[in-house]
Amino acid sequence: MVWGLHSAYDLTHNLCFAGTTRMGNSGSAVKVCTDHQGGINWLSLSPDGQRLLTGSEDGTARLWSTADSQCHGHFQGHESYITFCHLENEAAFTCSADHTIRKWDVMTGQCLAIYRGHTSIVNRILVAKDYLFSGSYDRTARCWSVDKEKQIQEFRGHRNCVLTLAHYSSRDVLEEEEEEEEEEEKVSRDLLVTGSTDCTVKVWWVSSGRCYQTLLGHTGAVLCLILDAPNRELFSGSTDYTIRTWNIVTGEQLKVFKEHQGSVICLELVNRHLYSGSADRTVKCWLVDTGERIQTYKAHKHSVSTLKYHAGILFTGSGDACARAFNSKSGVLQKIFRGHKFIINCIQIHNELLYTASHDGTLRIWDIRGICKRNKRRLKKERSTQGQGSQKGSLSRLFNNKVGCMVQQENGEHEAVELM
């Protein structure tokens, strides 16, 4: 299958953005950051939670403090738009349509390294240990030394664009008696997982560049990967409308989740519950162990582009320019965050603040303390009444005696919404 789009960003963006209308400026964001001169394609939170990094269509990245929500760094140097970014505590990484990856000092803003070698748009990067991994439209993935600005390995074998990456160590999944790798691979047991528009997932030994497994089954581009190394499972979402579960040791396909009616764009795994966002305008929750779909989250007017689970609440971003908060258990829509004008590409959560990055070029910050507090009370009440028998009844029961209403959506369907 040959894709006419020029990057992975374009593929997922077009899936999410088709038919999106401009929205008004209604909403109650705590702050709106408008420094970028182009759409924001990605948003990364540092491990210590102190900073955020945004990568933009304007070819720059910006560093934000979560303490005061101010821009404290402006990284300039790329010759084309930034497709993806990753933030560590002391260094920032960006990749671009200019075929390069850059490393930046978060304190000084200085460019510390430029990683050159790809011959087309770099779609995705991943930092693990001392390794920097990248995937490109040039059909390769590559491994770089973070500190030495040097390419260590090239992974060649995909027939089309490499869209998504995951990394794990064989020590996490293999017993000693199961390991049959070559001597050189016993020294470095790291493995890289790549998903491609050629409909395959491949697993590679990092040390040798040898393909360890090719996972066949998808009939469309693989857009997203989630790895559960302790349980030896890999989840892949595709434009063929399915999610597939694989044993990462044997390569066996374990389950196929088939209920979506559109491309699967994003995945989140929490406590053996798998959440999948789709171009069919829904998120679904699946029990990983049985494959049963236990909840569907509706109300989106366009594709679900990003999602994040936090404290019993499922937050989503959509091509309809809105973010939403759902009770993850009941599926009830608790709040809609309005204000963006175009697709929300990425969301992050820190200290009960929701950060949304959009193709309209803004970073918006929302206070979610009220939702989180109500949800904690709800969970506490559910635990206290657990075992007392289920009760069926009115809408007020659905909202734990809070006031609710039914809202008619544009498609004529009704959605239960808690009044804030």
C-alpha positions in Angstrom: 0.0 0.0 0.0 1.4 3.4 -1.0 0.5 6.5 0.9 0.5 9.9 -1.0 0.9 11.8 2.3 4.4 13.2 2.9 4.6 12.4 6.6 3.2 10.4 9.5 2.0 13.7 11.0 0.0 14.4 7.8 -1.5 10.9 7.9 -2.9 11.1 11.5 -3.7 14.8 11.1 -5.8 14.2 8.0 -7.6 11.4 9.8 -8.5 13.7 12.7 -8.9 17.0 10.9 -11.2 16.0 8.0 -14.3 18.1 8.2 -13.3 20.1 11.3 -14.9 23.4 11.6 -13.6 26.5 13.3 -14.9 26.9 16.9 -15.7 30.1 18.8 -13.5 31.3 21.6 -15.9 30.2 24.4 -14.3 28.3 27.3 -12.7 28.9 30.6 -9.0 28.2 30.2 -6.8 29.4 33.0 -4.3 30.6 30.5 -3.9 30.7 26.7 -0.3 30.7 25.4 0.0 32.2 21.9 3.7 32.5 21.3 4.0 30.0 18.4 3.4 31.3 14.9 2.2 27.9 13.6 0.2 24.9 14.7 1.6 22.8 17.7 2.2 19.2 16.6 3.3 17.7 19.9 3.5 18.4 23.6 5.9 16.6 26.0 6.1 16.8 29.8 9.5 16.3 31.6 9.8 13.3 34.0 10.1 15.7 37.0 7.0 17.6 35.9 8.7 20.9 36.0 8.6 21.7 32.3 6.6 21.3 29.1 8.0 21.3 25.5 6.0 22.2 22.4 7.0 21.5 18.8 5.5 23.6 16.1 4.8 24.0 12.4 6.7 27.3 12.7 9.9 25.2 12.9 10.6 26.1 16.6 10.2 24.4 20.0 9.3 26.3 23.2 9.9 25.4 26.8 7.3 26.2 29.4 7.4 26.1 33.2 4.6 24.3 34.9 5.1 26.5 37.9 4.2 29.8 36.3 3.0 28.7 32.8 5.6 31.1 31.2 7.7 30.4 28.2 11.3 30.0 29.4 13.0 28.8 26.2 12.8 29.2 22.5 14.7 26.6 20.4 15.4 27.8 16.8 17.5 26.0 14.2 15.3 23.5 12.3 14.8 24.4 8.6 11.3 23.0 8.4 8.4 22.1 10.7 8.8 20.1 13.9 6.9 16.8 13.8 7.5 15.5 17.3 9.4 16.4 20.5 10.6 14.7 23.7 11.6 16.3 27.0 14.0 15.0 29.6 14.8 16.8 32.8 18.0 18.4 31.4 17.7 18.0 27.6 15.0 18.5 24.9 14.8 16.6 21.6 13.0 17.6 18.5 12.7 16.0 15.0 11.7 17.7 11.8 10.7 17.5 8.2 14.2 18.8 7.5 15.4 15.2 8.0 17.2 15.9 11.3 16.9 15.5 15.0 18.3 18.1 17.5 19.2 18.0 21.1 18.9 21.2 23.2 20.1 22.3 26.6 16.9 23.3 28.6 18.8 25.8 30.7 20.6 27.8 28.0 18.6 26.9 24.8 21.8 26.0 23.1 21.6 23.3 20.4 23.9 20.5 21.8 23.8 18.1 18.9 22.4 17.6 15.4 21.7 14.0 14.3 22.0 13.6 10.5 21.5 10.5 8.4 17.8 10.2 7.6 16.9 11.1 4.0 13.3 12.1 4.5 11.0 13.5 7.2 11.6 12.2 10.7 8.2 11.3 12.1 8.9 10.1 15.6 11.7 9.9 18.2 12.1 7.9 21.5 14.7 8.3 24.2 15.6 5.2 26.3 18.7 4.9 28.5 21.6 6.3 26.4 19.9 5.6 23.1 17.9 7.9 20.8 15.7 6.1 18.4 14.0 7.7 15.3 11.6 6.6 12.6 11.3 8.2 9.2 9.5 8.4 5.9 12.7 7.1 4.4 11.5 3.6 5.5 14.1 3.2 8.2 14.5 3.5 11.9 17.8 4.5 13.4 19.5 4.3 16.8 21.9 7.1 17.9 24.2 7.7 20.9 22.6 10.5 22.8 25.9 11.9 24.0 28.2 11.2 21.0 26.0 12.6 18.2 26.7 9.3 16.4 24.5 6.8 14.6 24.9 3.4 16.2 22.5 1.3 14.1 20.1 1.4 11.1 17.0 -0.8 11.0 16.1 -1.4 7.4 13.4 -3.7 6.2 10.1 -1.8 6.1 8.6 -1.2 2.7 7.1 2.2 3.7 7.1 4.9 6.3 8.0 4.2 9.9 5.3 5.9 12.0 5.6 4.7 15.6 8.2 3.3 18.0 8.5 1.3 21.2 11.5 0.0 23.2 12.1 -2.8 25.7 14.8 -5.0 27.1 14.7 -8.8 26.7 15.5 -9.0 30.4 12.0 -7.7 31.0 10.3 -10.5 29.1 12.6 -13.5 28.7 13.9 -16.1 31.1 17.5 -17.1 30.7 16.7 -20.5 29.2 14.5 -18.8 26.5 17.3 -16.5 25.2 18.8 -17.8 22.0 20.3 -14.6 20.6 23.8 -14.3 19.2 26.8 -13.5 21.5 26.9 -9.8 20.6 23.2 -9.5 21.4 23.8 -11.0 24.9 25.8 -7.9 25.7 23.0 -5.5 24.7 19.5 -7.0 25.1 17.6 -4.0 24.0 14.9 -4.3 21.4 13.1 -1.7 19.2 9.6 -2.1 17.9 8.5 -0.2 14.8 5.1 0.2 13.2 4.8 1.2 9.6 2.4 2.2 6.8 3.4 -1.2 5.1 0.9 -2.8 7.6 3.5 -4.6 9.6 5.1 -4.3 13.1 8.7 -5.3 13.4 10.9 -6.1 16.4 14.6 -5.5 16.1 17.7 -6.3 18.1 19.3 -2.9 18.8 22.9 -4.2 19.0 22.9 -5.9 15.5 20.0 -4.3 13.7 18.7 -7.8 13.0 14.9 -8.2 12.7 13.8 -10.5 15.5 10.1 -10.7 14.6 7.8 -9.4 11.9 4.2 -9.3 13.1 1.7 -9.8 10.3 -2.0 -9.4 10.4 -2.9 -5.7 9.9 -4.3 -4.7 6.5 -3.7 -1.0 7.0 -1.1 1.4 8.3 0.0 0.9 11.9 -0.5 4.3 13.6 0.1 3.5 17.3 1.8 1.0 19.7 1.5 0.3 23.4 3.9 -2.1 25.1 3.2 -4.1 28.3 6.6 -5.7 28.8 5.8 -7.4 32.2 2.9 -9.3 30.5 4.9 -9.8 27.2 2.2 -8.1 25.2 2.2 -5.5 22.5 -0.9 -3.6 21.3 -1.1 -2.0 17.8 -3.8 0.2 16.3 -4.3 0.6 12.6 -6.2 2.2 9.8 -7.8 -1.2 9.2 -10.1 -0.2 12.1 -8.6 -2.9 14.4 -6.4 -3.2 17.5 -4.3 -6.3 17.7 -2.5 -7.9 20.7 0.8 -9.8 20.2 3.0 -11.9 22.3 6.3 -10.0 21.9 8.4 -13.2 22.6 6.8 -15.6 20.1 5.2 -13.0 17.7 1.9 -14.8 18.1 -1.2 -12.7 17.5 -3.3 -13.1 20.6 -6.5 -11.1 20.0 -8.2 -8.8 17.5 -10.4 -6.0 18.7 -12.8 -5.2 15.9 -15.6 -2.9 17.0 -14.3 0.4 15.8 -15.7 1.8 12.5 -12.7 4.0 11.7 -8.9 4.1 12.0 -7.5 3.6 15.5 -5.4 6.7 16.1 -4.3 6.5 19.8 -4.0 4.0 22.6 -3.7 4.1 26.4 -3.2 1.1 28.7 -4.2 1.4 32.4 -4.6 -1.4 34.9 -5.2 -4.0 32.1 -7.8 -1.7 30.6 -7.1 -0.6 27.0 -8.5 2.7 25.8 -8.6 3.3 22.0 -9.4 6.6 20.2 -10.6 6.4 16.7 -11.6 8.3 13.6 -15.1 6.9 14.2 -15.5 9.7 16.8 -15.4 7.4 19.8 -13.1 6.0 22.5 -13.6 2.4 23.5 -12.5 0.6 26.7 -11.5 -3.0 26.5 -10.6 -5.6 29.1 -7.2 -6.8 27.9 -7.5 -10.3 29.5 -10.8 -11.2 27.8 -11.0 -8.9 24.8 -14.4 -7.6 25.9 -15.4 -4.1 25.1 -16.9 -2.7 28.3 -17.4 1.0 27.5 -17.8 3.4 24.6 -17.3 7.1 25.1 -19.2 9.2 22.6 -20.0 12.9 22.1 -17.1 13.7 19.9 -18.1 15.5 16.6 -14.9 14.4 14.8 -12.0 12.0 15.2 -10.4 11.4 18.6 -6.8 12.5 18.1 -5.4 12.0 21.6 -6.3 10.7 25.0 -5.0 10.5 28.6 -6.3 8.7 31.7 -6.0 10.4 35.0 -7.4 9.5 38.4 -10.5 7.7 37.1 -11.1 10.3 34.4 -10.6 9.8 30.7 -9.5 13.0 28.9 -9.7 13.2 25.1 -8.8 15.7 22.4 -10.6 15.8 19.1 -10.6 17.1 15.6 -13.7 19.1 16.6 -11.3 21.4 18.6 -12.7 20.4 22.0 -11.2 18.4 24.9 -13.5 16.3 27.0 -13.5 14.6 30.4 -15.4 11.4 30.9 -16.0 9.2 34.0 -13.9 6.3 32.9 -16.2 3.7 34.6 -19.7 4.9 33.6 -18.8 6.6 30.3 -20.6 9.8 31.4 -19.4 13.0 29.9 -18.4 15.3 32.7 -17.0 18.4 31.0 -16.3 19.9 27.6 -13.3 22.2 27.3 -14.0 24.7 24.5 -11.8 27.5 23.1 -9.4 26.0 20.5 -10.1 26.7 16.9 -8.6 23.6 15.3 -7.7 20.0 16.1 -6.2 19.2 19.5 -3.0 17.2 18.7 -1.8 16.4 22.2 -2.7 16.7 25.9 -0.8 16.4 29.1 -1.9 16.5 32.8 0.2 17.7 35.8 -0.8 18.9 39.2 -4.5 18.8 38.3 -4.0 21.1 35.3 -4.9 20.0 31.8 -2.6 21.2 29.0 -4.0 21.0 25.4 -1.9 21.8 22.3 -3.6 22.5 19.1 -3.1 23.1 15.4 -4.4 26.6 16.0 -0.9 27.4 17.5 -2.0 27.8 21.1 -1.3 25.9 24.3 -4.2 26.2 26.7 -4.2 25.4 30.4 -7.3 24.3 32.2 -8.0 23.8 35.9 -9.4 20.3 36.5 -9.3 20.3 40.3 -13.1 20.4 40.6 -13.5 17.4 38.3 -10.8 15.4 40.1 -12.2 16.3 43.5 -15.7 15.2 42.5 -14.4 12.0 41.0 -12.5 11.1 44.2 -15.6 11.6 46.2 -17.5 9.4 43.7 -14.9 6.7 43.9 -14.9 6.8 47.7 -18.7 6.5 47.8 -18.7 3.6 45.3 -16.2 1.7 47.5 -18.3 2.3 50.6 -21.4 1.0 48.9 -19.7 -1.9 47.2 -21.4 -5.2 47.9 -24.7 -3.6 48.9 -26.3 -4.5 45.6 -26.8 -2.6 42.4 -29.5 0.0 42.0 -31.2 0.9 38.8 -33.1 4.1 38.6 -33.2 7.7 37.6 -30.8 10.1 36.0 -29.9 11.5 39.4 -28.7 8.0 40.4 -26.5 7.9 37.4 -24.7 11.0 38.6 -24.5 9.9 42.3 -27.3 12.3 43.2 -25.8 15.2 41.4 -27.9 17.2 38.9 -27.7 16.0 35.3 -29.3 16.6 32.0 -29.6 15.0 28.6 -27.9 16.9 25.7 -28.9 16.3 22.1 -25.9 16.0 19.8 -25.8 17.0 16.2 -26.4 13.5 15.0 -29.7 13.3 17.0 -28.3 11.1 19.7 -28.7 12.1 23.4 -25.8 12.2 25.8 -25.9 12.3 29.6 -23.9 15.3 30.9 -23.2 16.2 34.5 -23.9 19.9 35.2 -20.8 21.5 36.6 
